[in-house]
């Protein structure tokens, strides 16, 4: 897959002064646009759109300093509809506006051209299994939180701490399939995975239980049920049938888990006939304490689909 990704990077480089279509890049990379954005973000450490923006502004900076075109001409050449929009983007990357950079010859930033290569170390292996699941529900409590790449996510920590023990116990009783028990589920993420973008976070269980909708028929069903009070205040996510790749590791929490997610997209996907697909990611964590501090055994479920030839 890395060869195809590098072809997509070549296409970007030759079209920096044109509109770049992510769907066309996915076709060149022989994958889906969703998977392309996910893998690129993991490999490059930034979203695909950010890389394209930074490459354009790198070339634009050279043209600004060359003083052969007006600033507006440079802006339009690199896809900006106005001088003001170009100046804002230029300042965000380089720390100075284009006019000041031209007058003073300021030192500017640069985004080097990227290429990907596979480094084979052979020092570790990844434990995984492929699971095909029928339709199910995620039931629990949901919050919209920002994405954090490293360390504890304070928004998630505060959200989970705010769920009382009685509610957690009620949620736990609904678990009836693998992965069992309380899980963390993330959904509706930006494919580029930029830090600070928002996602839906679920503290809940995987279950066949259907939570009633708030309509007359379902309210009557709840009123006639002995356990109607157990679920009416919970959130639910319906998940269609699909395939998941399940990865497991043990190590310091949450660092080991964050490294696992990185390794899945930088090592496992390029070496296996699967690609990521839209859908919720499911994490089951079992923490424990040892002489090294807080450790955890984690099982991470990533929605996948076979690649097509």
C-alpha positions as CSV (number, residue, x, y, z in Angstrom):
1,X,0.0,0.0,0.0
2,X,2.9,2.4,0.7
3,X,3.8,2.4,-3.0
4,X,0.2,3.6,-3.9
5,X,0.4,6.2,-1.1
6,X,3.5,7.6,-2.5
7,X,1.9,7.8,-5.9
8,X,-0.9,9.8,-4.3
9,X,1.8,12.1,-2.8
10,X,3.3,12.6,-6.2
11,X,-0.1,13.6,-7.5
12,X,-0.4,16.2,-4.7
13,X,3.0,17.6,-5.6
14,X,2.1,18.0,-9.3
15,X,-1.3,19.6,-8.6
16,X,-0.5,22.1,-5.8
17,X,-1.6,24.9,-8.0
18,X,-4.8,23.1,-8.9
19,X,-7.8,21.8,-7.0
20,X,-6.9,18.5,-5.3
21,X,-9.7,16.0,-5.0
22,X,-9.4,13.5,-2.1
23,X,-11.5,11.0,-4.0
24,X,-9.0,11.1,-6.9
25,X,-6.1,10.6,-4.4
26,X,-8.0,7.6,-3.0
27,X,-8.3,6.1,-6.5
28,X,-4.6,6.5,-7.0
29,X,-3.9,4.9,-3.7
30,X,-6.3,2.1,-4.6
31,X,-8.3,2.4,-1.4
32,X,-11.3,4.3,0.0
33,X,-11.2,8.0,0.8
34,X,-12.1,7.2,4.4
35,X,-9.2,4.8,4.8
36,X,-6.8,7.1,2.9
37,X,-7.5,9.9,5.4
38,X,-7.1,7.6,8.4
39,X,-3.8,6.0,7.3
40,X,-2.3,9.3,6.1
41,X,-3.0,10.9,9.5
42,X,-1.4,8.0,11.3
43,X,1.7,7.9,9.1
44,X,2.1,11.7,8.7
45,X,1.0,12.9,12.1
46,X,-1.3,15.4,10.5
47,X,-4.6,15.3,8.5
48,X,-4.3,15.0,4.7
49,X,-5.9,18.4,4.2
50,X,-3.4,20.1,6.6
51,X,-0.5,18.6,4.7
52,X,-1.8,19.9,1.4
53,X,-2.3,23.3,3.0
54,X,1.2,23.5,4.4
55,X,2.8,22.3,1.2
56,X,0.9,25.1,-0.7
57,X,1.9,27.7,1.8
58,X,5.6,26.5,1.6
59,X,5.6,27.1,-2.1
60,X,3.7,30.3,-1.7
61,X,6.3,31.6,0.8
62,X,9.0,31.1,-1.8
63,X,7.0,33.1,-4.4
64,X,6.3,35.9,-1.8
65,X,10.0,36.3,-1.2
66,X,10.9,36.1,-4.9
67,X,8.8,39.3,-5.4
68,X,7.9,38.4,-9.0
69,X,4.2,38.3,-8.6
70,X,1.8,40.5,-6.6
71,X,0.6,39.1,-3.3
72,X,-2.9,38.7,-4.8
73,X,-1.5,36.8,-7.7
74,X,0.3,34.4,-5.3
75,X,-2.9,34.0,-3.3
76,X,-5.0,33.1,-6.2
77,X,-2.3,30.8,-7.7
78,X,-2.4,28.8,-4.5
79,X,-6.2,28.5,-4.2
80,X,-7.2,31.5,-2.0
81,X,-10.1,33.6,-3.1
82,X,-8.9,36.8,-1.4
83,X,-5.8,38.4,-0.2
84,X,-7.2,38.5,3.3
85,X,-7.8,34.7,3.4
86,X,-4.3,34.1,2.1
87,X,-2.8,36.5,4.7
88,X,-4.6,34.7,7.6
89,X,-3.4,31.3,6.4
90,X,0.1,32.6,5.7
91,X,0.4,34.1,9.2
92,X,-0.9,31.0,10.9
93,X,1.9,28.9,9.4
94,X,4.8,31.4,9.1
95,X,4.1,33.7,12.0
96,X,4.2,36.8,9.9
97,X,1.9,38.2,7.1
98,X,3.0,37.9,3.4
99,X,3.5,41.7,3.1
100,X,5.8,41.8,6.1
101,X,7.7,38.7,4.9
102,X,8.3,40.4,1.6
103,X,9.4,43.7,3.1
104,X,11.7,42.2,5.7
105,X,12.9,38.9,4.2
106,X,11.7,37.2,7.4
107,X,12.6,33.6,8.3
108,X,9.7,31.4,7.3
109,X,8.6,27.8,8.0
110,X,8.7,25.0,5.6
111,X,6.7,21.8,5.1
112,X,9.0,19.3,3.4
113,X,7.6,17.0,0.8
114,X,6.7,13.6,2.4
115,X,7.3,10.1,1.2
116,X,6.5,6.9,3.1
117,X,8.7,3.8,3.5
118,X,8.4,0.6,5.4
119,X,11.0,0.0,8.1
120,X,11.0,-3.7,9.0
121,X,12.3,-4.3,12.5
122,X,10.8,-7.7,13.4
123,X,11.1,-6.9,17.1
124,X,7.4,-7.4,18.0
125,X,4.3,-8.9,16.6
126,X,0.7,-7.8,16.9
127,X,-2.0,-10.1,18.3
128,X,-5.3,-9.7,16.4
129,X,-8.4,-11.6,15.4
130,X,-11.1,-10.9,12.8
131,X,-14.6,-10.9,14.1
132,X,-17.9,-10.8,12.1
133,X,-20.7,-9.4,14.2
134,X,-24.5,-9.3,13.7
135,X,-26.3,-6.0,14.3
136,X,-26.0,-4.8,17.9
137,X,-26.5,-1.8,20.1
138,X,-24.2,0.3,22.2
139,X,-26.1,1.4,25.3
140,X,-24.9,3.8,28.0
141,X,-24.1,7.4,28.4
142,X,-22.8,9.6,25.6
143,X,-20.8,12.9,25.4
144,X,-19.3,15.0,22.7
145,X,-15.6,15.5,23.5
146,X,-12.4,16.7,21.8
147,X,-9.8,14.3,20.6
148,X,-6.5,14.1,22.6
149,X,-3.6,12.2,21.0
150,X,-1.4,11.6,24.1
151,X,-2.1,11.2,27.8
152,X,-5.4,11.2,29.6
153,X,-8.3,13.0,27.9
154,X,-9.6,15.4,30.6
155,X,-13.0,15.8,29.0
156,X,-13.5,12.0,28.9
157,X,-12.2,11.6,32.5
158,X,-14.6,14.3,33.8
159,X,-17.5,12.8,31.9
160,X,-17.0,9.2,33.2
161,X,-16.4,10.5,36.8
162,X,-19.8,12.3,36.5
163,X,-21.6,9.0,36.0
164,X,-22.9,7.7,39.3
165,X,-22.2,4.1,40.4
166,X,-25.9,3.1,40.3
167,X,-26.1,4.1,36.6
168,X,-22.9,2.3,35.7
169,X,-24.2,-0.9,37.5
170,X,-27.5,-0.6,35.5
171,X,-25.6,-0.3,32.2
172,X,-23.3,-3.2,33.0
173,X,-26.3,-5.6,33.5
174,X,-27.3,-5.0,29.8
175,X,-24.0,-6.5,28.5
176,X,-24.8,-9.8,26.7
177,X,-22.0,-10.3,24.1
178,X,-18.4,-9.8,23.3
179,X,-16.8,-7.5,24.2
180,X,-18.3,-8.0,27.6
181,X,-18.7,-5.5,30.4
182,X,-18.2,-1.7,30.3
183,X,-16.5,-0.5,27.2
184,X,-15.5,2.9,25.7
185,X,-16.9,3.5,22.2
186,X,-15.9,6.3,19.9
187,X,-17.9,7.3,16.9
188,X,-18.4,10.1,14.4
189,X,-14.7,11.1,14.3
190,X,-13.2,13.3,11.7
191,X,-11.3,10.8,9.4
192,X,-8.2,13.0,9.6
193,X,-8.0,12.6,13.4
194,X,-6.7,16.1,14.0
195,X,-6.1,16.8,17.7
196,X,-9.0,18.9,19.1
197,X,-11.6,17.7,16.6
198,X,-14.7,16.3,18.3
199,X,-16.1,12.8,18.6
200,X,-18.9,11.0,20.2
201,X,-17.7,9.1,23.3
202,X,-19.9,6.3,24.8
203,X,-19.4,4.8,28.3
204,X,-21.6,1.7,27.9
205,X,-22.0,-1.9,26.8
206,X,-22.4,-3.9,23.7
207,X,-25.8,-5.5,23.8
208,X,-28.8,-6.9,21.8
209,X,-31.0,-4.7,24.0
210,X,-33.1,-2.1,22.2
211,X,-33.7,1.1,24.1
212,X,-37.2,2.4,23.4
213,X,-37.7,5.6,21.4
214,X,-39.6,8.5,23.1
215,X,-43.0,7.9,21.3
216,X,-46.4,6.9,22.6
217,X,-46.1,3.2,21.8
218,X,-42.7,2.9,23.4
219,X,-43.8,4.8,26.5
220,X,-46.7,2.4,26.9
221,X,-44.3,-0.5,26.5
222,X,-42.1,1.0,29.3
223,X,-45.1,1.6,31.5
224,X,-46.1,-2.1,31.2
225,X,-42.6,-3.4,31.8
226,X,-41.1,-4.3,35.1
227,X,-37.7,-2.8,34.1
228,X,-38.8,0.3,32.2
229,X,-37.0,2.5,34.7
230,X,-33.7,0.8,34.0
231,X,-33.2,2.1,30.4
232,X,-35.3,5.2,29.7
233,X,-32.5,7.6,30.7
234,X,-29.8,5.9,28.6
235,X,-28.4,6.7,25.2
236,X,-28.3,4.1,22.4
237,X,-26.3,3.6,19.2
238,X,-27.6,1.1,16.6
239,X,-24.7,-0.6,14.9
240,X,-25.3,-2.6,11.6
241,X,-23.6,-6.0,10.9
242,X,-20.0,-5.8,10.1
243,X,-16.4,-7.0,10.5
244,X,-14.0,-5.9,13.2
245,X,-10.3,-6.4,13.6
246,X,-9.6,-7.0,17.4
247,X,-6.2,-6.1,18.7
248,X,-4.9,-6.8,22.3
249,X,-2.0,-5.5,24.3
250,X,-0.9,-5.0,27.9
251,X,1.1,-2.0,29.1
252,X,1.1,1.4,30.8
253,X,-2.3,3.1,30.5
254,X,-3.2,5.1,28.4
255,X,0.1,5.3,26.6
256,X,0.2,1.7,25.5
257,X,-3.3,2.0,24.0
258,X,-2.4,5.1,22.1
259,X,0.7,3.4,20.7
260,X,-1.4,0.4,19.8
261,X,-3.7,2.6,17.7
262,X,-0.7,4.2,15.9
263,X,0.8,0.8,15.2
264,X,-2.4,-0.6,13.8
265,X,-2.5,2.1,11.1
266,X,1.2,2.4,10.4
267,X,2.1,-1.3,10.5
268,X,-0.8,-3.6,10.5
269,X,-3.0,-2.1,7.7
270,X,-0.1,-1.8,5.2
271,X,0.7,-5.5,5.7
272,X,-2.8,-7.0,5.7
273,X,-5.6,-7.2,3.1
274,X,-8.0,-5.0,5.1
275,X,-8.9,-1.3,5.2
276,X,-10.7,0.8,7.8
277,X,-14.4,1.6,7.3
278,X,-16.8,4.1,9.0
279,X,-18.1,2.7,12.2
280,X,-17.7,2.9,16.0
281,X,-14.4,1.8,17.5
282,X,-14.8,-0.2,20.7
283,X,-12.3,-0.4,23.6
284,X,-12.4,-2.7,26.5
285,X,-9.9,-1.9,29.2
286,X,-9.1,-3.9,32.4
287,X,-6.7,-1.8,34.5
288,X,-4.5,-3.3,37.2
289,X,-1.6,-2.1,39.5
290,X,1.9,-3.6,39.6
291,X,5.4,-2.5,40.5
292,X,5.4,-0.4,37.3
293,X,2.3,1.6,38.3
294,X,-1.0,1.7,36.5
295,X,-1.1,-1.0,33.8
296,X,-4.0,-2.2,31.6
297,X,-5.0,-5.1,29.4
298,X,-6.7,-3.5,26.4
299,X,-8.8,-5.0,23.5
300,X,-9.4,-2.5,20.7
301,X,-12.0,-3.2,18.1
302,X,-11.5,-1.4,14.7
303,X,-14.2,-1.7,12.0
304,X,-12.6,-3.1,8.8
305,X,-13.5,-4.4,5.4
306,X,-11.5,-6.5,3.0
307,X,-9.5,-4.6,0.3
308,X,-10.6,-5.2,-3.2
309,X,-8.1,-6.1,-5.9
